[in-house]
Amino acid sequence: MVLRGIVKALAVTFAITVGNSFCAAPLHAASGKLRFEIVDERGVPLPCRIHLLDAAHKPVKAPGLPNWADHFVCAGSAELDLPSGKYHFEIQRGPEYERTSGDVTVAATETARVAIRLLRIANLAQRGWWSGELHIHRPVADVELLMRAEDLHVGTAITWWNDENQWLKRPLPENPLRRFDANRYCQIMAGEDEREGGALLFLNLPRPLDIKGAKSEYPAAMQFLHQARRHKEAWIDIEKPFWWDVPVWLASGQVDSIELANNHMCRGEMYESEAWGKPRDAKRLPPPLGNGYWSQEIYYHILNCGLRIPPSAGSASGVLPNPVGYNRVYVHTGKPLDYADWWQALKAGRAMVTNGPLLLCRANGELPGHVFALNEKQLEVKLDVELSSNDPVSTVEIIHNGKVVSSVRCESKVGSQKLAAALTFGQSGWFLVRAIADNKQTFRFASTAPFYLELRGAKRYVSRRSSQFFVDWVRERIDRIKLASSKLADEKERREVLGNQQQALTFWQQKVAAATDE
């Protein structure tokens, strides 16, 4: 975290300058008011997020502004009536801006003023990379300001979720896609089916699916997935990699993305268990970071089975304590931004996910998602990597077919740096680049989407071990369903649910039989 000034309780206004930022405040804070004024490098008011803590370290909210958990957002200024005392603030605007923090004392009769110039550490939109997040649970009326405050360009707002449906007592919008600020988009018809098998997100639909009244196991989520697929623009996102029915959804061939950066990763902590999903071996992957590594491992198993599914990101702000866009996916479309192009580029894997570091990478000049289809028996790759981060990062790792094959040491510092690596790949499959921040409280990382390798005479890479991993997973899920007989007492419903599992089991067994590598 970058300290930009400590606001003292003195009698006249002054400015403390640190680097390129300034923090202006009264030399004698008084009157029980605290005013924030945040501007960009041009002096223009800048929407942002503010975390304000009192002397007891309790979050302070701003009436009339969008508030959630430990923070609120504003359009560039905010004024609060406060009891006298000492306060700590942190000001942020997504990962492309520096973080600023400081302290202020509010006294009894005047206004304390905190003025901050918030500077960028990167500008990815200028380079054709556009940020988005797929899992927003905040009021629709607040979403535009929330996205501005996080410099987020694409968002999907969950407005129907299990038995909740915001559209039951009001008409559906003629166009659920809202465009604002010329290059920001929010689609307000996103939905979530979250039950015993896990959670699927249904995005870009014109109207909600009728999922109200669904029981914990019946109807299976596959039924709603098939309904969603009747809509040409539908996008199906697996909300976490470790949900029990992930192997079934993958085997269907009907899902579009999976949240590698998911809402178990929070700004100040990790949710250390897998909730009601498939638990990890906590001895091998201990808390607090083990759940993050578990999500990564499962995703690598998916890729090892020859499935080319891009990573995505979601924060579940409004349910979990995250800000909007804490977990986000950057997609390269070039300029200007077009909403449909963004989804097509995500489908093609021209993406990077993050909840902190910014990791841009090209392999032999190509973006993530590229398929290297070559006549040679090996491929020499030159990686050009640019890392920008508010958190120290010690190494950038290259993962090939699920294993770390190279590590590049970084200057463990806040800021930007360019890195390079040269590798030779002699096996088909995939590779990606990741950076994990030096943070012991939460899994803060960035990962490119995969690059793919198709070397001469080689079939698409399929790992027997990874395929067997999913065979065992489905068998365990079948056993759980059979044991929980009270949840599926109706024999017809039981056969239908188990039928989906059996089809998935056959799919993964065929993967084992077709494996090209151990």
C-alpha positions as CSV (number, residue, x, y, z in Angstrom):
1,M,0.0,0.0,0.0
2,V,1.3,3.4,-0.9
3,L,1.2,6.0,1.8
4,R,0.5,9.5,0.3
5,G,0.2,11.6,3.4
6,I,-1.0,11.8,7.0
7,V,-3.6,14.5,7.5
8,K,-3.0,16.3,10.8
9,A,-5.4,18.2,13.0
10,L,-3.9,21.8,12.6
11,A,-5.4,25.2,11.9
12,V,-4.9,26.0,8.2
13,T,-4.9,24.1,5.0
14,F,-1.7,22.8,3.5
15,A,-0.5,20.1,1.1
16,I,1.8,17.2,1.7
17,T,3.5,16.1,-1.5
18,V,4.8,12.5,-1.9
19,G,6.0,11.5,-5.4
20,N,3.3,12.8,-7.8
21,S,0.4,12.8,-5.4
22,F,-0.7,15.3,-2.9
23,C,-2.8,15.2,0.2
24,A,-4.3,18.5,1.3
25,A,-6.0,18.9,4.7
26,P,-6.8,21.5,7.3
27,L,-4.1,22.1,9.7
28,H,-6.8,22.0,12.4
29,A,-9.6,19.6,11.5
30,A,-12.8,20.7,13.2
31,S,-16.7,20.8,13.1
32,G,-17.3,17.1,12.8
33,K,-17.2,17.1,9.0
34,L,-14.8,15.2,6.7
35,R,-14.6,16.0,3.0
36,F,-12.9,13.9,0.4
37,E,-11.9,15.3,-3.0
38,I,-10.3,12.9,-5.4
39,V,-9.0,14.0,-8.8
40,D,-7.0,12.5,-11.6
41,E,-3.7,13.7,-13.1
42,R,-5.5,16.5,-14.9
43,G,-7.3,17.7,-11.8
44,V,-10.7,16.2,-13.0
45,P,-12.9,14.6,-10.2
46,L,-12.3,10.9,-10.3
47,P,-14.9,8.3,-9.2
48,C,-13.3,5.9,-6.7
49,R,-13.8,3.6,-3.7
50,I,-13.1,4.8,-0.1
51,H,-12.4,2.6,3.0
52,L,-12.8,4.7,6.1
53,L,-12.1,3.3,9.6
54,D,-12.7,4.9,13.0
55,A,-10.3,4.7,15.9
56,A,-11.8,1.3,16.8
57,H,-11.1,0.1,13.2
58,K,-14.8,-0.1,12.4
59,P,-15.9,0.8,8.9
60,V,-17.6,4.1,8.4
61,K,-20.3,4.5,5.7
62,A,-21.3,7.5,3.7
63,P,-25.1,8.1,3.8
64,G,-26.6,8.6,0.3
65,L,-23.7,6.9,-1.5
66,P,-23.4,3.2,-2.6
67,N,-22.1,1.4,0.5
68,W,-21.1,-2.2,1.0
69,A,-19.2,-4.2,3.7
70,D,-16.2,-2.0,4.6
71,H,-16.3,0.7,1.8
72,F,-18.3,3.2,-0.1
73,V,-17.9,4.8,-3.6
74,C,-18.3,8.3,-4.7
75,A,-18.1,10.3,-8.0
76,G,-15.0,12.2,-6.9
77,S,-16.1,13.9,-3.7
78,A,-17.9,12.9,-0.5
79,E,-18.7,14.8,2.8
80,L,-19.5,13.0,6.0
81,D,-20.7,14.2,9.4
82,L,-18.5,12.4,11.9
83,P,-17.9,12.3,15.7
84,S,-14.6,13.9,16.6
85,G,-11.7,11.5,16.6
86,K,-9.0,9.9,14.5
87,Y,-9.8,8.1,11.2
88,H,-7.8,6.0,8.7
89,F,-8.7,6.1,5.0
90,E,-7.7,4.0,2.0
91,I,-8.6,5.2,-1.5
92,Q,-8.5,2.9,-4.5
93,R,-9.8,2.7,-8.1
94,G,-9.2,-0.8,-9.4
95,P,-5.8,-2.3,-10.1
96,E,-4.7,0.3,-12.7
97,Y,-4.4,3.1,-10.2
98,E,-2.1,3.6,-7.2
99,R,-3.5,2.9,-3.8
100,T,-3.5,5.8,-1.3
101,S,-3.9,5.8,2.4
102,G,-3.6,8.2,5.3
103,D,-4.9,9.4,8.7
104,V,-7.1,12.3,9.6
105,T,-8.3,13.8,12.8
106,V,-11.8,15.3,12.9
107,A,-12.5,17.9,15.7
108,A,-15.7,19.6,16.8
109,T,-16.4,22.7,14.8
110,E,-14.8,22.8,11.3
111,T,-14.3,20.6,8.2
112,A,-11.3,18.4,7.6
113,R,-10.5,18.2,3.9
114,V,-8.6,15.3,2.3
115,A,-7.6,16.0,-1.3
116,I,-5.9,13.3,-3.3
117,R,-4.5,13.2,-6.8
118,L,-4.8,9.5,-7.8
119,L,-2.4,8.5,-10.5
120,R,-2.4,5.5,-12.9
121,I,0.2,2.7,-12.7
122,A,-1.2,1.4,-16.1
123,N,-3.7,2.1,-18.8
124,L,-4.8,-1.1,-20.3
125,A,-7.7,0.3,-22.3
126,Q,-5.3,2.4,-24.3
127,R,-3.6,-0.8,-25.4
128,G,-6.9,-2.6,-26.3
129,W,-7.4,-4.5,-23.0
130,W,-10.8,-4.0,-21.5
131,S,-11.8,-5.0,-17.9
132,G,-14.9,-6.9,-17.0
133,E,-16.4,-9.0,-14.2
134,L,-19.2,-11.5,-14.5
135,H,-20.7,-11.6,-10.9
136,I,-22.2,-8.4,-9.5
137,H,-25.0,-8.6,-6.8
138,R,-25.4,-4.8,-6.3
139,P,-28.5,-2.7,-6.9
140,V,-29.0,-2.0,-10.6
141,A,-29.4,1.7,-9.8
142,D,-25.9,1.8,-8.3
143,V,-24.0,-0.2,-10.9
144,E,-23.0,2.6,-13.2
145,L,-21.3,4.5,-10.4
146,L,-19.8,1.3,-9.0
147,M,-18.3,0.5,-12.4
148,R,-16.9,4.0,-12.8
149,A,-15.4,3.9,-9.3
150,E,-13.5,0.7,-10.2
151,D,-12.7,1.7,-13.8
152,L,-14.6,-1.3,-15.0
153,H,-15.8,-1.5,-18.6
154,V,-18.0,-4.6,-18.8
155,G,-20.3,-5.9,-16.0
156,T,-23.1,-8.4,-15.6
157,A,-25.6,-7.6,-12.8
158,I,-27.3,-10.6,-11.2
159,T,-31.0,-9.7,-11.0
160,W,-32.5,-13.2,-10.6
161,W,-31.1,-15.8,-8.3
162,N,-32.8,-19.1,-7.2
163,D,-36.1,-18.0,-5.7
164,E,-35.3,-14.3,-6.0
165,N,-36.3,-12.4,-9.1
166,Q,-36.3,-8.6,-9.3
167,W,-38.5,-8.7,-12.4
168,L,-41.5,-10.4,-11.0
169,K,-43.3,-7.1,-10.1
170,R,-41.9,-4.8,-12.8
171,P,-41.7,-5.0,-16.6
172,L,-38.7,-6.3,-18.3
173,P,-36.5,-3.7,-20.0
174,E,-36.7,-3.5,-23.7
175,N,-32.9,-3.6,-23.8
176,P,-31.1,-5.1,-20.8
177,L,-27.8,-3.9,-22.0
178,R,-26.9,-0.4,-20.7
179,R,-24.1,1.6,-22.3
180,F,-22.7,4.7,-20.6
181,D,-19.5,6.8,-20.7
182,A,-19.2,5.7,-24.3
183,N,-17.2,2.6,-23.5
184,R,-18.8,1.0,-20.4
185,Y,-21.5,-1.7,-20.6
186,C,-23.7,-3.3,-18.0
187,Q,-26.0,-6.2,-18.8
188,I,-28.7,-6.3,-16.1
189,M,-30.4,-9.7,-16.9
190,A,-27.8,-12.0,-15.5
191,G,-28.9,-14.9,-13.3
192,E,-27.5,-17.5,-11.0
193,D,-28.6,-21.1,-10.2
194,E,-26.9,-22.0,-7.0
195,R,-27.8,-25.3,-5.4
196,E,-26.4,-28.6,-4.2
197,G,-24.2,-29.2,-7.3
198,G,-22.8,-25.7,-7.2
199,A,-23.5,-22.4,-9.1
200,L,-23.9,-21.6,-12.8
201,L,-24.2,-18.0,-14.0
202,F,-26.5,-17.4,-17.0
203,L,-25.4,-14.2,-18.8
204,N,-26.6,-12.1,-21.7
205,L,-30.1,-13.5,-21.7
206,P,-33.1,-11.3,-22.7
207,R,-35.2,-12.5,-19.8
208,P,-34.8,-14.6,-16.6
209,L,-35.1,-18.4,-16.7
210,D,-37.9,-19.9,-14.6
211,I,-35.7,-21.5,-11.8
212,K,-38.0,-20.5,-8.9
213,G,-39.0,-23.4,-6.8
214,A,-36.1,-25.7,-7.8
215,K,-35.2,-28.1,-5.1
216,S,-31.6,-28.7,-3.9
217,E,-31.0,-31.5,-6.5
218,Y,-33.9,-31.4,-8.9
219,P,-34.2,-30.4,-11.6
220,A,-30.5,-30.7,-12.3
221,A,-28.8,-27.5,-13.4
222,M,-28.4,-29.1,-16.8
223,Q,-32.1,-28.5,-17.5
224,F,-31.7,-24.8,-17.1
225,L,-28.4,-24.8,-19.0
226,H,-30.2,-26.3,-22.0
227,Q,-33.0,-23.7,-21.7
228,A,-30.4,-20.9,-21.7
229,R,-28.7,-22.3,-24.8
230,R,-31.9,-21.6,-26.8
231,H,-30.8,-17.9,-26.8
232,K,-28.1,-17.2,-29.3
233,E,-26.2,-14.7,-27.2
234,A,-26.3,-16.7,-24.0
235,W,-23.1,-17.2,-22.0
236,I,-22.7,-19.9,-19.4
237,D,-20.1,-19.3,-16.7
238,I,-19.0,-21.9,-14.0
239,E,-18.9,-19.8,-10.9
240,K,-16.2,-21.8,-9.1
241,P,-14.0,-24.7,-10.3
242,F,-14.6,-26.8,-7.2
243,W,-18.4,-27.2,-7.3
244,W,-19.5,-30.8,-7.3
245,D,-21.2,-30.7,-10.7
246,V,-18.3,-29.1,-12.6
247,P,-17.4,-32.4,-14.3
248,V,-21.0,-32.8,-15.5
249,W,-21.1,-29.2,-16.9
250,L,-17.8,-29.6,-18.6
251,A,-18.8,-32.9,-20.1
252,S,-21.9,-31.3,-21.6
253,G,-19.8,-29.1,-23.8
254,Q,-22.2,-26.2,-23.1
255,V,-20.2,-24.0,-20.8
256,D,-18.2,-20.9,-22.0
257,S,-15.9,-20.0,-19.1
258,I,-14.9,-20.8,-15.6
259,E,-14.0,-18.4,-12.8
260,L,-10.4,-18.9,-12.0
261,A,-10.5,-15.6,-10.1
262,N,-13.6,-16.3,-7.9
263,N,-15.3,-14.9,-4.9
264,H,-13.6,-17.1,-2.3
265,M,-10.7,-14.7,-3.0
266,C,-11.5,-11.5,-1.1
267,R,-9.7,-8.3,-0.7
268,G,-8.7,-8.8,2.9
269,E,-9.1,-12.5,3.5
270,M,-9.7,-15.9,1.9
271,Y,-12.7,-18.1,2.4
272,E,-10.7,-21.1,3.4
273,S,-13.1,-24.0,2.8
274,E,-14.8,-25.1,-0.4
275,A,-18.2,-24.5,1.1
276,W,-20.4,-27.4,-0.1
277,G,-18.0,-28.1,-3.0
278,K,-15.4,-30.7,-3.5
279,P,-12.9,-30.3,-0.6
280,R,-9.2,-30.0,-1.2
281,D,-6.5,-31.8,0.8
282,A,-5.9,-29.1,3.4
283,K,-2.7,-30.7,4.6
284,R,-1.2,-30.4,1.1
285,L,-2.8,-27.1,0.4
286,P,-3.1,-25.4,3.8
287,P,-5.0,-22.2,4.6
288,P,-5.1,-19.4,4.0
289,L,-4.0,-19.7,0.4
290,G,-4.8,-23.3,-0.2
291,N,-8.2,-22.7,-1.7
292,G,-6.7,-20.4,-4.3
293,Y,-4.2,-23.0,-5.3
294,W,-7.0,-25.6,-5.5
295,S,-8.9,-23.5,-8.0
296,Q,-5.7,-23.3,-10.1
297,E,-5.1,-27.1,-9.9
298,I,-8.6,-27.9,-11.0
299,Y,-8.4,-25.5,-14.0
300,Y,-5.1,-27.1,-15.0
301,H,-6.7,-30.5,-14.9
302,I,-9.4,-29.2,-17.2
303,L,-6.9,-27.9,-19.7
304,N,-4.9,-31.2,-19.4
305,C,-8.0,-33.0,-20.7
306,G,-7.9,-31.1,-23.9
307,L,-10.8,-28.8,-23.0
308,R,-10.1,-25.2,-24.2
309,I,-12.2,-23.1,-21.8
310,P,-11.1,-19.5,-21.0
311,P,-10.7,-18.3,-17.4
312,S,-13.1,-15.7,-16.1
313,A,-13.6,-13.7,-12.9
314,G,-16.3,-12.7,-10.5
315,S,-16.4,-11.0,-7.1
316,A,-20.0,-11.5,-5.9
317,S,-20.0,-7.9,-4.4
318,G,-23.3,-7.6,-2.6
319,V,-23.1,-11.1,-1.1
320,L,-19.5,-11.4,-0.2
321,P,-17.4,-8.4,1.1
322,N,-15.6,-7.7,-2.2
323,P,-15.8,-4.5,-4.1
324,V,-17.2,-4.7,-7.6
325,G,-14.4,-5.7,-9.9
326,Y,-12.0,-7.0,-7.3
327,N,-11.8,-10.2,-9.3
328,R,-11.8,-9.2,-13.0
329,V,-10.9,-10.4,-16.4
330,Y,-9.2,-8.3,-19.0
331,V,-10.0,-9.1,-22.6
332,H,-8.1,-7.8,-25.7
333,T,-10.3,-6.5,-28.4
334,G,-8.3,-3.6,-29.6
335,K,-10.0,-0.2,-29.8
336,P,-12.7,1.0,-29.6
337,L,-14.6,-1.4,-27.3
338,D,-17.6,-3.2,-28.7
339,Y,-19.7,-5.4,-26.3
340,A,-20.2,-8.3,-28.6
341,D,-16.5,-8.2,-29.6
342,W,-15.5,-8.4,-26.0
343,W,-17.4,-11.7,-25.5
344,Q,-16.0,-13.2,-28.7
345,A,-12.5,-12.3,-27.7
346,L,-13.0,-13.9,-24.3
347,K,-14.3,-17.0,-26.0
348,A,-11.1,-17.0,-28.1
349,G,-9.1,-16.8,-24.9
350,R,-7.5,-13.4,-25.5
351,A,-7.7,-12.8,-21.8
352,M,-6.0,-12.3,-18.4
353,V,-7.6,-12.6,-15.0
354,T,-6.5,-10.8,-11.9
355,N,-7.4,-9.5,-8.4
356,G,-4.3,-7.4,-8.1
357,P,-1.2,-7.7,-10.4
358,L,-1.6,-6.7,-14.1
359,L,0.1,-9.3,-16.3
360,L,0.4,-8.7,-20.0
361,C,2.2,-11.3,-22.1
362,R,2.9,-12.2,-25.7
363,A,4.5,-15.4,-26.9
364,N,6.4,-14.9,-30.1
365,G,4.3,-11.8,-30.5
366,E,1.0,-13.6,-30.1
367,L,-1.7,-13.0,-27.5
368,P,-3.1,-15.7,-25.1
369,G,-5.5,-18.0,-26.8
370,H,-3.3,-18.4,-29.8
371,V,-2.8,-22.0,-31.1
372,F,0.7,-22.7,-32.2
373,A,0.1,-25.3,-34.9
374,L,3.5,-26.2,-36.3
375,N,5.2,-28.7,-38.4
376,E,8.2,-28.9,-36.1
377,K,8.7,-31.3,-33.3
378,Q,9.5,-28.5,-30.9
379,L,8.7,-24.9,-30.5
380,E,11.0,-22.1,-29.3
381,V,9.1,-19.4,-27.6
382,K,10.1,-15.9,-26.6
383,L,7.9,-14.5,-23.9
384,D,7.6,-10.8,-23.4
385,V,6.0,-10.0,-20.1
386,E,4.9,-6.7,-18.6
387,L,4.0,-6.7,-14.9
388,S,2.4,-3.8,-13.1
389,S,1.4,-4.2,-9.5
390,N,0.4,-2.4,-6.3
391,D,1.7,-5.5,-4.4
392,P,5.2,-6.9,-4.4
393,V,5.6,-10.0,-6.7
394,S,8.7,-12.1,-6.4
395,T,8.4,-14.3,-9.4
396,V,6.5,-14.8,-12.6
397,E,5.9,-18.5,-13.4
398,I,5.4,-20.3,-16.7
399,I,3.0,-23.3,-16.4
400,H,3.2,-26.0,-19.0
401,N,0.6,-28.9,-18.9
402,G,0.0,-28.2,-15.2
403,K,3.6,-27.9,-14.1
404,V,5.8,-25.0,-13.3
405,V,8.6,-25.2,-16.0
406,S,10.2,-21.9,-15.5
407,S,10.3,-19.0,-13.0
408,V,11.5,-15.5,-13.7
409,R,12.6,-13.4,-10.8
410,C,11.1,-10.0,-10.4
411,E,12.1,-6.9,-8.6
412,S,9.8,-7.4,-5.6
413,K,8.4,-3.9,-5.6
414,V,5.4,-1.8,-6.3
415,G,5.3,-0.5,-9.9
416,S,5.9,-1.7,-13.4
417,Q,8.6,-3.9,-14.9
418,K,9.3,-5.7,-18.1
419,L,10.5,-9.3,-18.1
420,A,11.5,-11.8,-20.8
421,A,12.0,-15.5,-21.0
422,A,12.9,-18.0,-23.7
423,L,11.6,-21.6,-23.6
424,T,11.5,-24.7,-25.8
425,F,8.5,-26.9,-25.8
426,G,8.7,-30.4,-27.1
427,Q,5.3,-31.6,-26.1
428,S,1.8,-30.6,-27.3
429,G,-0.6,-29.2,-24.8
430,W,-0.8,-25.7,-23.3
431,F,1.1,-23.1,-21.3
432,L,0.2,-19.9,-19.5
433,V,2.0,-17.3,-17.3
434,R,1.0,-16.4,-13.8
435,A,2.1,-14.1,-11.0
436,I,1.2,-14.6,-7.3
437,A,1.6,-11.6,-5.1
438,D,3.6,-11.7,-1.9
439,N,0.4,-11.5,0.3
440,K,-0.1,-13.9,3.2
441,Q,-3.7,-13.0,3.8
442,T,-5.4,-13.7,0.5
443,F,-4.6,-15.3,-2.8
444,R,-3.8,-12.3,-4.9
445,F,-2.6,-13.2,-8.4
446,A,-2.8,-12.7,-12.1
447,S,-2.9,-15.4,-14.8
448,T,-3.0,-15.2,-18.6
449,A,-5.4,-17.5,-20.4
450,P,-3.6,-20.5,-22.0
451,F,-1.6,-20.5,-25.2
452,Y,-2.0,-23.9,-27.0
453,L,0.6,-26.1,-28.6
454,E,-0.1,-28.5,-31.5
455,L,3.2,-29.9,-32.6
456,R,3.8,-32.0,-35.7
457,G,2.1,-35.4,-35.8
458,A,0.7,-35.0,-32.3
459,K,-3.0,-35.3,-31.3
460,R,-4.5,-32.8,-28.9
461,Y,-2.9,-33.3,-25.5
462,V,-5.0,-35.4,-23.1
463,S,-3.6,-36.4,-19.7
464,R,-4.6,-39.8,-18.3
465,R,-4.0,-38.6,-14.8
466,S,-6.2,-35.5,-15.2
467,S,-8.9,-37.5,-16.9
468,Q,-8.9,-40.0,-14.1
469,F,-9.1,-37.1,-11.6
470,F,-12.6,-36.3,-13.1
471,V,-13.7,-39.9,-13.3
472,D,-13.0,-40.3,-9.6
473,W,-14.8,-36.9,-8.9
474,V,-18.0,-38.0,-10.7
475,R,-18.0,-41.4,-8.9
476,E,-17.8,-39.6,-5.6
477,R,-20.6,-37.3,-6.6
478,I,-22.8,-40.2,-7.6
479,D,-22.2,-41.9,-4.2
480,R,-23.1,-38.6,-2.4
481,I,-26.4,-38.4,-4.4
482,K,-27.3,-42.0,-3.6
483,L,-26.5,-41.5,0.1
484,A,-28.6,-38.3,0.3
485,S,-31.8,-40.2,-0.5
486,S,-34.1,-37.7,1.3
487,K,-33.2,-35.0,-1.2
488,L,-34.2,-37.2,-4.1
489,A,-37.0,-39.4,-2.8
490,D,-38.9,-39.4,-6.1
491,E,-37.5,-42.3,-8.2
492,K,-38.1,-40.6,-11.5
493,E,-36.2,-37.5,-10.4
494,R,-33.5,-39.6,-9.0
495,R,-33.0,-41.5,-12.3
496,E,-32.9,-38.2,-14.2
497,V,-30.3,-36.6,-12.0
498,L,-28.2,-39.8,-11.9
499,G,-28.5,-40.1,-15.6
500,N,-26.7,-36.8,-16.1
501,Q,-23.9,-38.0,-13.8
502,Q,-23.6,-41.3,-15.7
503,Q,-23.3,-39.5,-19.0
504,A,-20.5,-37.4,-17.5
505,L,-18.8,-40.5,-16.2
506,T,-18.8,-42.0,-19.6
507,F,-17.4,-38.8,-21.1
508,W,-14.5,-38.8,-18.7
509,Q,-13.8,-42.5,-19.0
510,Q,-13.5,-42.0,-22.8
511,K,-11.0,-39.3,-22.0
512,V,-9.0,-41.8,-20.0
513,A,-9.1,-44.3,-22.9
514,A,-8.0,-41.6,-25.4
515,A,-5.2,-40.2,-23.3
516,T,-2.0,-39.3,-25.1
517,D,0.1,-38.9,-22.0
518,E,0.3,-40.1,-18.4
